[in-house]
Amino acid sequence: MNTVHDSMARQGLVRPREGRMLAGVCAGLARRFGLDPWLTRLLFVLILFVIPGSQILVYPLLWILMPSEERSYASTYPPVA
């Protein structure tokens, strides 16, 4: 599973920590393709009407396969003065 996560991370497909609605799949896809997250969510819902049930399979699969964005050490632990 780590090779799939590594491959997606190299391609820029990660679920961001900021801007998530549910799991961050649409936000990650939007960031990767340079779109607004709301546009990506709207397209996801519109595709649901065209191909019913497709997102019920696709969203959880991407949730599992797309790695979560890593926190940087600096943002997690602020410097001590």
C-alpha positions as CSV (number, residue, x, y, z in Angstrom):
1,M,0.0,0.0,0.0
2,N,2.9,2.4,0.7
3,T,4.0,2.2,-3.0
4,V,0.5,3.4,-4.1
5,H,0.6,6.2,-1.5
6,D,4.1,7.2,-2.6
7,S,3.2,7.2,-6.2
8,M,0.1,9.4,-5.6
9,A,2.2,11.7,-3.4
10,R,4.8,12.1,-6.2
11,Q,2.0,13.0,-8.6
12,G,0.7,15.6,-6.2
13,L,-2.4,13.7,-5.3
14,V,-2.7,14.2,-1.5
15,R,-5.5,15.0,0.8
16,P,-4.8,18.4,2.3
17,R,-5.2,19.1,6.0
18,E,-6.8,22.5,5.3
19,G,-10.0,23.0,3.4
20,R,-11.5,19.5,3.9
21,M,-15.2,18.9,3.8
22,L,-15.3,15.2,4.5
23,A,-12.0,13.4,3.8
24,G,-10.3,15.9,1.5
25,V,-10.5,13.9,-1.7
26,C,-12.1,16.7,-3.7
27,A,-9.8,19.3,-2.2
28,G,-6.8,17.2,-3.1
29,L,-8.0,16.7,-6.7
30,A,-8.7,20.4,-7.0
31,R,-5.2,21.3,-5.8
32,R,-3.6,18.8,-8.1
33,F,-5.5,20.0,-11.2
34,G,-5.5,23.7,-10.3
35,L,-9.2,24.1,-9.8
36,D,-11.3,25.6,-7.1
37,P,-12.4,22.9,-4.5
38,W,-16.0,24.0,-4.8
39,L,-16.0,23.5,-8.5
40,T,-14.5,20.0,-8.0
41,R,-17.2,19.1,-5.5
42,L,-19.9,20.4,-7.9
43,L,-18.4,18.3,-10.7
44,F,-18.4,15.3,-8.4
45,V,-22.1,15.7,-7.7
46,L,-23.0,16.4,-11.4
47,I,-21.2,13.2,-12.4
48,L,-23.2,11.4,-9.8
49,F,-26.4,12.3,-11.8
50,V,-24.8,11.2,-15.1
51,I,-23.4,7.9,-13.8
52,P,-25.5,7.0,-10.7
53,G,-23.6,5.3,-7.9
54,S,-20.1,5.9,-9.4
55,Q,-19.0,8.2,-6.5
56,I,-20.2,5.7,-4.0
57,L,-17.3,3.5,-5.3
58,V,-14.8,6.2,-6.4
59,Y,-14.8,8.5,-3.3
60,P,-14.0,5.8,-0.7
61,L,-11.4,4.2,-3.0
62,L,-9.6,7.6,-3.4
63,W,-10.0,8.2,0.4
64,I,-8.0,5.0,1.0
65,L,-5.5,5.4,-1.8
66,M,-4.7,9.1,-1.5
67,P,-2.2,9.8,1.3
68,S,-3.0,12.6,3.8
69,E,-0.8,15.6,3.6
70,E,2.1,15.4,6.0
71,R,2.4,18.0,8.7
72,S,5.7,19.8,8.8
73,Y,7.6,19.7,12.1
74,A,7.8,23.5,12.1
75,S,4.0,24.0,11.9
76,T,3.3,21.3,14.5
77,Y,5.8,22.5,17.1
78,P,6.4,26.3,17.1
79,P,10.0,27.4,18.0
80,V,10.8,27.9,21.6
81,A,12.0,31.3,22.5
